[in-house]
Structures are given as structure tokens and as C-alpha cells.
Amino acid sequence: MIDITKYLENFSLDKGNSLFYEKVKTRIEYYQYNNQSIPKYINEYWTAKQRQSNPIHEISYRACFKAQLPRFFIELLTNENDIVYDPFSGRGTTALEAALLNRRFIANDINPLSEILLKPRVQPPTLNEIAKRLNSL
Ligand SMILES: C[S@@+](CC[C@H](N)C(=O)[O-])C[C@H]1O[C@@H](n2cnc3c(N)ncnc32)[C@H](O)[C@@H]1O
């Protein structure tokens, strides 16, 4: 597993193209709180390129976040087959992204709609099941 402090300290953003290229290093500012020095890491960690995500996420849900946000932390902090847990799953962005990255997941939410939105995308029904359901309707 990665040391997140070292990752943030050593991160530099590759910006621009072949003509105008620069490496933007992380800037660190320190705040004093209760005799402790708290670092604040300043850089662009979540770039426009990273914000492009799998279209399977595109279901509207209140206050959902972009899939690349959980992807950033899942890639940083877990390995394949690890379990990712989201107790406030919503439309299932984190769970779905975990599945796309070959992680196992646990997701729950007080809203029963959450399971309805996530389940068919991680366990799609077979054509037979769909036909059966349509016939029953
Ligand atoms: C901001 S949404 C999460 C959206 C999610 N990150 C996504 O991208 O789809 C917060 C979720 O927390 C759920 N929630 C609120 N209180 C809860 C509770 N006590 N237990 C479980 N879920 C809860 C809400 O139903 C809602 O779906």
C-alpha cells in the first residue's frame, strides 16, 4: 500500500503539450493547530483528463460525485481483490468504480433506490430473465 504523505509530497502534474510543457510540483503550506504543524498539499490532483469516466456511471442521483474521485483513492489505497466499502452508496459510483478496477465492494444506503440503481449494472440480467419479466408484465 502506498504512503499517501509521500505520494502527495512527490506528486508533480504534467501540464501542457509537446510545445509548452511543464511539471508542476506540489506546494506545501503548514498550519499551526494545538502545537501541531498540519501540512496542506496544493496541486491539481484531479485533472480534466482524469475526470473522463466510464459512461456506465451516467445515472442521475442527488449529490453524486464523479467516478474519478473514488477511482483516485481506490487506485491509491487498495489492490485488486481488496474490499472497498461505501456506507452511503447513492447511485453506487464508488462500488461500480471498485468493480471496474477488479476490487470487491460492499455498498449500503438507507434509500432502497440505491440497490435498484446499482444491481443491474454490476449483475446485468440475462436476456431470458428480461424476456420472462416482460412477459410477466
Ligand atoms: C450524497 S449521497 C451519496 C452519493 C454517492 N457518493 C454517489 O456518487 O452516488 C448520500 C447518500 O447517503 C444516504 N444516507 C443518508 N443517511 C444515511 C444513513 N443514515 N444510512 C445509510 N445511508 C444514508 C442517502 O440516502 C444518499 O443516497
Ligand as a Chemical Component Dictionary entry (heavy atoms), coordinates in Angstrom:
data_LIG
# 
_chem_comp.id                   LIG 
_chem_comp.type                 NON-POLYMER 
_chem_comp.pdbx_formal_charge   0 
_chem_comp.three_letter_code    LIG 
# 
loop_
_chem_comp_atom.comp_id 
_chem_comp_atom.atom_id 
_chem_comp_atom.alt_atom_id 
_chem_comp_atom.type_symbol 
_chem_comp_atom.charge 
_chem_comp_atom.model_Cartn_x 
_chem_comp_atom.model_Cartn_y 
_chem_comp_atom.model_Cartn_z 
_chem_comp_atom.pdbx_ordinal 
LIG C1  C1  C 0  -24.612 12.383 -1.356 1  
LIG S1  S1  S 1  -25.407 10.858 -1.481 2  
LIG C2  C2  C 0  -24.100 9.773  -1.952 3  
LIG C3  C3  C 0  -23.870 9.793  -3.402 4  
LIG C4  C4  C 0  -22.803 8.827  -3.854 5  
LIG N1  N1  N 0  -21.494 9.231  -3.393 6  
LIG C5  C5  C 0  -22.845 8.731  -5.384 7  
LIG O1  O1  O 0  -21.896 9.161  -6.045 8  
LIG O2  O2  O -1 -23.863 8.273  -5.894 9  
LIG C6  C6  C 0  -25.591 10.414 0.214  10 
LIG C7  C7  C 0  -26.358 9.129  0.415  11 
LIG O3  O3  O 0  -26.351 8.829  1.810  12 
LIG C8  C8  C 0  -27.553 8.148  2.083  13 
LIG N2  N2  N 0  -27.770 8.201  3.538  14 
LIG C9  C9  C 0  -28.085 9.271  4.294  15 
LIG N3  N3  N 0  -28.190 8.926  5.599  16 
LIG C10 C10 C 0  -27.937 7.600  5.652  17 
LIG C11 C11 C 0  -27.873 6.662  6.721  18 
LIG N4  N4  N 0  -28.118 7.020  7.980  19 
LIG N5  N5  N 0  -27.541 5.387  6.439  20 
LIG C12 C12 C 0  -27.288 4.999  5.157  21 
LIG N6  N6  N 0  -27.343 5.853  4.104  22 
LIG C13 C13 C 0  -27.663 7.131  4.356  23 
LIG C14 C14 C 0  -28.586 8.891  1.252  24 
LIG O4  O4  O 0  -29.720 8.083  1.005  25 
LIG C15 C15 C 0  -27.804 9.192  -0.028 26 
LIG O5  O5  O 0  -28.022 8.214  -1.016 27 
# 
loop_
_chem_comp_bond.comp_id 
_chem_comp_bond.atom_id_1 
_chem_comp_bond.atom_id_2 
_chem_comp_bond.value_order 
_chem_comp_bond.pdbx_ordinal 
LIG C1  S1  SING 1  
LIG S1  C2  SING 2  
LIG S1  C6  SING 3  
LIG C2  C3  SING 4  
LIG C3  C4  SING 5  
LIG C4  N1  SING 6  
LIG C4  C5  SING 7  
LIG C5  O1  DOUB 8  
LIG C5  O2  SING 9  
LIG C6  C7  SING 10 
LIG C7  O3  SING 11 
LIG C7  C15 SING 12 
LIG O3  C8  SING 13 
LIG C8  N2  SING 14 
LIG C8  C14 SING 15 
LIG N2  C9  SING 16 
LIG N2  C13 SING 17 
LIG C9  N3  DOUB 18 
LIG N3  C10 SING 19 
LIG C10 C11 SING 20 
LIG C10 C13 DOUB 21 
LIG C11 N4  SING 22 
LIG C11 N5  DOUB 23 
LIG N5  C12 SING 24 
LIG C12 N6  DOUB 25 
LIG N6  C13 SING 26 
LIG C14 O4  SING 27 
LIG C14 C15 SING 28 
LIG C15 O5  SING 29 
# 
